[in-house]
Amino acid sequence: MGDERLQPPLPHAEPRIRVLHDDVTIDRYRWLRDRENPDVRAYLEAENSFAEQATAHLKGLKAELIAEIEGRQPCEGAPRAFQVGPFEYFQRHEQGLSHPAWWRRPLTGGSAELVLDPNAIPGAEAFYSLGVFEPCDDGRYVAFSFDLIGDERYELTVRDMANGRDVWRDSGRVGRVVWAADNHTLFFTRDRIERRHDQIVRVDVEARDSVVVFEEVNERLQVRIRRSDSGAWLFLDVNTNWDNSTYVQRVAAEVWCLPAGEPGGEWRRIVKRELGHEVYAEHWEGAFLFRVNDAGPYWRLVRAPIDDPSPSRWEEVVPHRGGVALEEVHVLEQHLVLLEREGFCPRLISRNRSGRVGVTIIPDEPSCTLRVGLSAGGVYSRARLSFRSSKLTYSVSSFVTPDTVVEHDLADDRSTVLYQVRIPGYDPAQYVTSVVMAEAEDGVRVPISLVTRRDRTSPGPVWLNVYGCHGTPRWPSFLAWPSVMTARLSLLDRGVAFGIVHVRGSGELGRQWHEEAIRDRKRITYTDMIAAAEGLIEHGLATRDGIVIEGSSAGGGTVLATAALRPDLFRAVIAEVPLADLIDTAMDLSIPYAPMETAEYGNPYNADEYRNLRSYDPYYNLSADRPLPPTYVDAALDDGQVLYYQPARYVAQRRSCAANRDPELVFRTRTVGGHMGASHGPGVAEEAAFRMAWALDQLRRSSG
């Protein structure tokens, strides 16, 4: 700490006794939920002030890190564009403006036309997050949504490009959006928040009319709307919650379909939830394709006739293969494209209409992010392929490979790099990646994706990121979270290795990898993390007392619970917008994601599951006789996922348990932005630099 005389703030306590399953708990800080209470804002401001004062001695280091991060911002290169109907849509970033604008130009040639300029939206100068950017097939209308606060209530707007006027708005919490083939009917999901039901809404933008066409009442399921790669069908998926990744094809417990050219028609159910399996549907060659897990956890692919797609009519296309996960299915007019993963290694396999295997694409690095298609980059944007082309577009990124977009012609097996992010001064030859295996308590091998400077001396300090929940995979990439190498390079250049631990509870190794660490087995996530840290020490890569662990959201809860189990193992803990009060979250149905957390951690109203939760819940396991490692915690006042008071009450409770109020605990609350932090501007680098400066200071002071 910079000034040992500083005293952390401590809010007043309002003890509330609760008895559940004969277990007595006292919650002293539930009152922090009341955002309108001036004492709440005063406490958050006091914590922000303490954080600044406690790290004042790091001002120079923080400024140095900010300069490094800002100096690595990607150079302007060729625009990442995609085609819809007769237009190519692309972004253009004007110097001095906060956000790139969306433009389009006719494929036949002609001048570019402005479609959407976020800089002209009042409020976007403070915060702006794109939800969707979806043109209809003929380009007459463009639907877009955005969030200007950070609470993830994306407002939908439809713009008539014939006159530039906005003809439809929906201010609800809008999710995914698709157009029907008639070019004036729009379907979108309205996600639950105060309500407990997901809805699918149909809008006729010419008639200015809307109607709810589907509502899901099961709180553990979500609905999604999408259009087949062929464009011929609309699919309505009733999704399970095991996979919460934006980029992975989410499987469904139930699937409905509708011809895209008949938006007012009757939806037909083609996969019933009573089947008991999970399915992803596509359309190709006059039939439906189903990626299904009925034969095992690694999935198989079947074909079914459109008029009767019942299981008795399924014809196997790709069998279930142990150890080879069929992760995604994509179609071009002449080619079926499969994204498979064997162990850690992804690959793209193409098949022609006769079923013969054609091109196989294998990235050079085993642990990387491989995505098919291009999207507008919004939170709910869908990846697009040119269906009538033989050219497959995909992107690859890793710890050392900046995001690269490749076009591969499946007809003649030739690749062309369309675009690669250019980072000023970056030399990939200075860094090396590896996958290290650590042995868990039960003998299972836990993978760790690791990157270091090539000239690093081992052992040395290590910074480990983890998520470990909801079956969400976290692969190394260059620009995307959690890697964000434009910032992490500052760690590597100071001798700190960076890694992602693929613990059970996450989804990198498939559905089974997730299910091995849920509900009554959730502690496996935390013991896997402990095993990873110990394994790096045993491999001679990490120093004891030189390991920093980091997690965000549910991953923030993961690192807090892990540190509570083995506080001696970690030099510092970084918990960003952490889910720190698992029991109360699962019991509070006013929290939007409570049903999903119950499915992951267990139902506290069940006595056995409550006792299991109680054994590792970060909030209810704080005590004066259990000192914890130095910890950084943050929150966002407008967070729509982990509500600000969840981290705040953890911090307040932890301070109250320590005689000295735990001055090694630093807590910051953002008043601008949401769950993912600042959207643009100086705040992006400042947030990353603050965390790194604090952690580097902790490592400097370690005995290692």
N, C-alpha and C positions, 0 to 999 in steps of 0.2 A: 504494500500500500504506500501511497505517496506521503500521507500525513497520518501518523498513528493516532493523533488526537481527535480525528474526525469520528463522530458518532452517527451511526446509521439511524434513519427515522424508524419509528415504531408507532403504528396507528393504535387507537384505543380498541379494546376488546369488548365484544358483546357476546359472552359465552352462551352457546345454545347446546343443550344436552340432547343426544339422540341415542335411543336404545334399539338395536336391531339384532335379532338372533342372540339376545342376551349379551351383546357386546355394547359397552358404553363408550361413546365418542363425544368429544366436545369441540364444536366448531366455533371459534372466536371471531371469525372474520367474514361471515356470510354477508354482513352488511355492506361489504365492498361491491356487491352486485348492483347497488343503487347508484347508477351513473349520475343521477340528478343531485345527489347529496354532495354539497360543497366540500365536505370532509374527504370524500373519495378523490376528487380532483386534487385537493391539497396534498393528500398522501402521495399520489402518483408524481406530482411535481416535486415533492420533497425527495423522493427516491431518484428522480432524474438529476436533481441538484447534487445529491450525494455521489451518484455515479460519476458526474463530471469532476467533482472535487477529488474523489478517491483516485481518479486516473489522470489528474492534472500533470503529474510528472511524466506522462506518456505523450504529451502534446507534440513534441518533436517527432517521435516515432510515428504517431498517427498521421501527421502531415506528410511524412516521407512515404508512408504506405498509400495515402490518398493520391499522391503524385504518381506513384508507380502504377496504381490501378487505372487512373485516368489516362496515363500514357500508353496503356495497352488496349484502349478501346479500338474495336475493329475498324480498319480502313474502309472507306467507301469503295465498293466494288460493283460488279455487275448485279443488277437488281434480280432478286428472287421473284420470278413471275409464274403465274399459272393461267391456263386457258379455260374459259367457260363460253361455250357457244362461239359467236363470231368475234369475241374480244380476248385480248391478253390483258390481265390485271397485274399491276406491279406497284411497288412503293418507291417514293422519291423523298429523300430527306434534305430539306433546304438548310443551309448553314444558318445557325442562330436560332432555329426553331426547336421546340422540345420533342416533337413527334414527327415521324415520316407520314406523308399523305398518300392516299390510295389514288392511283390513276388507271386509265385504261386506254388502249389503242386498238383499232380494228386490225384483224389478222391480215386483211387484204391491203393494208397500208393506210396512212392518213395520220393526222395529228392526234396527240394525246389529249385526253379529256379528264379533268379532275372529277373524282367520284366522292371522296370523303377526306376532309382535312380536319383531323382531331384538334389542331391548334386553334381552330375557329370555334370550338365548343367551350362555352363558359365553364370554368372550373377545371378544365383539362391541364391548365398550367400547374396545378398543385398535384393532381393524381389522375391517371388515365390508364385503364386496362381494357383491352379489346376482348369482347366475348366471341362474336362471330362477324364474318364479312362474307356474305353469301349472295352472289348474283343469280338471277334466274337464267334459264337456258338461253333465251334470246336477248338478254341484257336490258330489257325494258325496266326492270326493277332490281334494286339492290337492297338486301336486308343487312343491317348491322346492329350490333349491341355494344354497350360500353358501361363501365362502372367508373364513377367519378369520385368515389369516397373510399373504397377499399372493403366495403361490406359484402361485396359479391352479389348485389342486387342489380343484375345487368338489365338495362332498359333497352327494349327493341324498337328500332325505327326502320321503316321501309321508305326508300327514296325512289321517286319516279324520274328516271334519267331522261325522259322526253322533255321535261320542263324544270328539273332540279328541285321539285317540291317534295316534301315529306308527306306521305299519304297515310301512314299508319304508325301508331305508337302503342307500346304496351309497357307500362312502368312496373310490372311484376317482376319476379325473379325468373328471368327467361334463360333457358339453357340452350340446348341444341336446336338448330333451325334447318329445315330442308324445304326446297321448292318442289311442287308437283310439275309434271311435264306440260301443263297448260299455261305456264308462265305467269299466272296471277293468283294461284292458290299456294298458301304458305302453311306449313305445319311447324309447331315449336313445342318444346317442353317448358312447362312452368313448374319449377322445382318447389318442393315443400320447404317451408320455414316456419311461420306461425301455424300454417295448416299442417296436417299430417298426411296429405295425399299428394302424389305426383299427378300431373295432368298433361295430356296432349291436346293442344288447341289448334283448330283449323281456321285460317283467315283467308277470306276472299278480298284482296286489296282493292279490286275494282268496285265491288259492292259495299266495301267498308263494313263487312260483317264478319263476326267470329262466333265459334261454337266449340265447346269442349267435346271431344270425340272419345276420350278414354280417361279413366281415373283409376289409379291403383290405391287400394285401401290398406294393403299390407305394409306396415311401416318398415319392414326389413327389406323391401324391394323398391326398386326405382324404375321409371320408364324412360326409354330413349327412343328417338325417332331418327331414322337414317334412310338414305337412298342407296340402292344397289350400285355397284361399280358400273353395271351396264346402263344404269339410268332408267330401266324399265319398271322397277318395282320400288315401293316404299315398304320398309320394315319397321314395325313397332316392337321393340324389345322390352320385356319385363326382366330387368337385370337383378342378379344377386349382387351382394356387396363385397364379395371376397376380393375383387380386384378393383382398386380405386384409382388406377392410373389413367391419365388422359390419353396416353399414346398407344395403349394396348387395346386390341379388339376385345371389348367386354362381352362376356358370354351371357346368355339369357336363360331363364327358367321357362320362359314362354315367348313365343314369337307369333305376331300377326302380320299379315301382308295385304297390300292394296296395289293394283296397277297404278303406276305413276301418272298415267293419262286419264285416270278416272278418280280424281280426288274427292268427289262427292259420293263415291260408291261405298259399298259395305265392306268393312274390314273382315278378313277371314283368318281364323286361328289355324296355324299350320304346325305348331308345336305346343302341346299342352303342358302346363306345369306339373300335372299329375304324372307325367312321364318319369319325373325324378332325376332327369339328367340336365346338363347344360349345353346350350347350342349357340353357334353363331351361323347365321344364314347368309347365303349369297345366291346370285342368279347367274347362270352361264349355260350357253348352248341349249336353250329351251328347257332347262331343268333347274331345280333348286339344289344348292350345295349346302350341306350341314357339317360344320366342324363340331364334333360331339364327343363327350367323354364317357359314353356308355360302356366302352370296352376297357377303360383304364384311364389313369390320370394324365397320360401323355397325348391324348386326343387322336381321333381318326377322322377321315373325311369320307362322307357318303353323298351319293346323288339320289334325288327323288323326283318323280314326275310332278309337275305343277298341279295337275288336277287331283292327285291323291298322294300327298307327301307323308303319309303315315309310316311308322317304322317298319311295317311289313313290306313296304315297297322300296326300302332303302337298298341301294347298291353301293358296295364299298369301292372307293376310288383310291384312298391311301389308308393302309391298315394302321392300327395302333402298334407302336414300336417302343419297347421299353428303353428308356434313356434318351429318346429322341422326341422332344416336345414339338408338336405342331402348333405354333403360336398364332399365326395369322394366315388368312386366305385372301388373295386378291385376284381379280380377273381383268384381262384385256380381251379384246374380241377373239384373238387367235391363241391366247396363252393363259394358262392357269399358273399363278405364281404363289408359292408357299414360303412363308418365313418359318424356318425350323431352327431349333437350337439343340445341339448335342452337348450335354454338359454345359460349359460356359460359352461354347463357340456357336455364333449365329451363322446362318447361311440362307441364301435365296435360291429356290429351285423352281425352274419353269418346266411346264409340261404343255405339249401341244394338244390339239383336239383328239388325237388318237390315243393320248395317254403317255406318249413317249417322253422320257425325261430329256430336256434340252440343255439350257444353260444353267450352270451352277455358279453362284457368286459367293465367295467366302472372303470376308474382310481380313486384312493382314493381322489385326490384333484380336486376340480372343475375348478380351473384356472391353466392350465398346457399346455404343448406342447405334442401332441400325433401324432406320425408319423408312417405310415405303410411302411414296407419294409426297406431294407438297401441299401445304395448307397456308392459310392467311396468318397463322401464328396466334390466333385468339385462343382463349381458355377453352372454348367449345368448338373450335374450328375442326373440320374434318379434312383428312388428307385426300388429295385428288390425283387421279391417274387419267391419262389420255386413252380412253377405252378403245377407240378405233385405231390406235397406233400400236406398232410392235415395240415401241420404245418405253422401257420401264424406268421411271425416275425414283431414285432413292437417295437417302443421305446417310452419312456415316460420321461419327465423331467419337473422340476418346479423350483420355487425359492429355495426350500429346498431339493428337490430330485435330486441328480446328475444323469446325463444321464444314463438310464437303458435300455438295450436291452432284450426283452422277446420273447421267442418262445412258442406259444400256439398251442397245438394239438387240432384242431377243432373236430377230430374224437372221442377223449375220454375226451375232456374238461380239459386238464391238462396243466399247465404253467411251464416253466423252465426259470430262469434268465440266459441268456447267458453271460451277461457282464454288469458290472456297474462301472462307473468312480469312482475311489477312490481318495479322497482329503486328503492330510496329515493334521491331527489335526482337521478335521471338525466333528462337532457333530450336527446333524440336530435337536436334541431335544432342542437346545438353541434358536431356531428361530420358529416363528409362522407366518402363512399366513392367509389372509382374503380377501374378496371381499367387498368393501365399495361402497355404492350407493350414488351419489350426484344428486340433482335435478337441471336440466338445466332451462334456462329462460322460455322455453315453457312447462315445467312440465315433460319432458322426463327424465328418470333416467339413469345417466351415470355411468358405472361401473369403479372401480379402483381396480386393483390387487395390494395388499400391502403385504410387508413382514417386520417384525421387530424382534429385539431380544425379547425373551420372558420376560426378566426382564427390558425392556425399560420403562421409566416413561413418561406417556402422560399427557399433550401434549408435543411435542418436534419437532425438525427439521425434515423436509420431503424433499426427493429428488424425483421429478416426471419426468418420461420419457414419451414422446408422439411422435407419428408419424402423424396419422390423414389424410392420403392422399391415393388416388388411390385404395381404398378398400383393402389395405394391412393389414392383421391381425398381431398383435404383442402379442404373448402369453408368459407368464413367462416360462423360461427355466433356466438351470443351467450354461451351458457353452456358449450358443449362444447369440449374440446381440439381444435385448438390455440389457438382464439381466446380463450376464457375472459375475456370483456370486463369482468367484474366486477373483474378484476385489471388488465387492459391499459389500462383508462381512466386509471389512475394514470400510465401512460406518456404517453398522449395529452395529458393535462392538463399535462404538463411539457414539451410541445413535441416529443415523439418520435412519429414516424409508425410505424404497425405494418402489416406486410404478410405475406401468404402467397405464396411463389413456387411456381408450378405448373410445375416443371421436368419434362422428360421422364424417364421412369422411374416417375412417378406415373400416376394414371389419370383425371385430370379431363377429358381430351379423348379418352378411349376406349382401347381395347386397343392400337391402333397407337402411341399416345403413350407407352405403357409399353414396348413392344417396341423402340422406337427407342433405348432406353438400358438394355440388359441385356447381360450376359456381355462379349463383346469390345467392346461399345459403351457400357459403363457409365460411362466417363469423361464422356460427354455430359451426364449428370446434373450433374456438378460444373462443367463449363464453362458449362452453362445458368445455374447459380447465379451464377457470376462475371459472366456477361453481364447478369443481372438487376441486380446491384449497380452495374455500370458504366452500365447504362441509366438507372437512377434518378439517377445523378450527371449524366448527359448531359441528362436531362429537367429538371434544376434542382430536383429534389425531395430529393436527399440530398447531404450534404457528404462530401467525401473525408476519410477518417479519422473518419467519423461513422456507420459502419454496423456494427451488431451482428447476427450470424447465430446462429440457434438451431435445434436439431433434437433430437428424442427418439427413442430406440431406433435403428432403422436410419437415421432422420433425423439422429441424433447422429453416426453414422458419416459421413453425407453432409457435415455441416458440418466435421468434422475433416479429411476428405479434401480438401474445397474450400479450407479455410484453408491446407493444406499446399501446394496448387498456387499460391495467390496470397496469401501472408501479409501483403503490403503493403496489401491492399485492405480489410481488415477491422479495425475498432477492437477488437472483442472477439468471442469465440466462446462459446456456451453449448451444451454437449453433455450432455443428460440421458439417463441410462442408455444410453450410446452403444454401438453395435456397432463397437468400435474395433479388433478384430483379425479382419479378414475372412478371411484365409487360414486361420488356425487354426480358426475357426468352421466353415468349409466342410469342413475335414479331420477334424473331431472328431464322429463319429457318436453320441457320448454326449450331445451337446447336442441338445435336442428339435427345434430348428428348422434344423438343419444342412442337410438336403436342400433345404429351401426357399431357403436362402441360396445354395446351389450353383447352383440354377436362376436366381437373380438375378445373381450376380456371376461365375459360372464355376466350372469344376472344376479345382482346383489340381493334380490328378494328371495333367491334360493340360498338356503343356509350354507351348503357346502361350497357353492361358488362364491358366496360372500366371504367365507373364511379364507379362501384362496386369494381373492382380491385384496383382502385386508392385510395379507402377509407381505405385499409389495407395493401397495398404493403409496406414491411418494408423499402425499399430503398427510395421511393418517399414520405414517411411520416416522414422522419427525419427533425427535426427543432430545432432551438435554444431554443424555449420556451417549449419544451417537453423533460425534462430529463428522462433518462431511467435507469433501474437497472444496477448494475455492470454486465458486460457481457464478457464471454469468447467466442471467435470465432476462428475456425481454417479452413485451406484449405490444399489442396495437389496439388503440381505443376503439377503432371501427372494425376490428377483425370479425368476419362473419363465420369463422369456423371455431377457433379457440377463443372464447370470449375473454376480454381483457382481464376480468376479475379472477379467472382461473389461475393464471400465473401470479397475479397480485396477491391472492390469499395464501398461496404457497409461500411466497417470500415473507409475508407478514407473520405467518405461523412459524416459519423457520427462524426468523429473528427473535420471536417471543420465546423460543426454546433455548436460546443461547444467552448466557449471562452478559456477554459483551455485544449482543445483537448481531453477531456474525458479520464483522466488517469485511470479511473476504467474499461476501455475497454482494454482487452488483446487479441492480435491476433498473432497466430502462423501459419506458412506455412511449411508443410513437403516437403522436397526435395527428399525423398525416400518413395515409396509406393503410393497408390492411395486412392480411395474413402473410403475404410474400414480401412485405416491406415497401420501400419507395419504388415508384414505377419508373422514375427517370430523374435526371438532374444530379446535383451534388450529393443528395441523400443516399444514393446507391453506393457510391464509394465510401462515404463516411460511415455507414452502418458496418460494412465489411471491415474497414480499417480499424474501427473501434474494437470489434471482437478480436481481430488478429493482434492488435497492439496489447490488449489485455492478456491474451493467452501467451504471447511471446514473453511478456513480463513475468508471468507465472513460471514459464519454463526456465527463464533466466535465473529465477530464485530457487529452482529445484536443486536438490542435492545431486541429481544426476548430471 
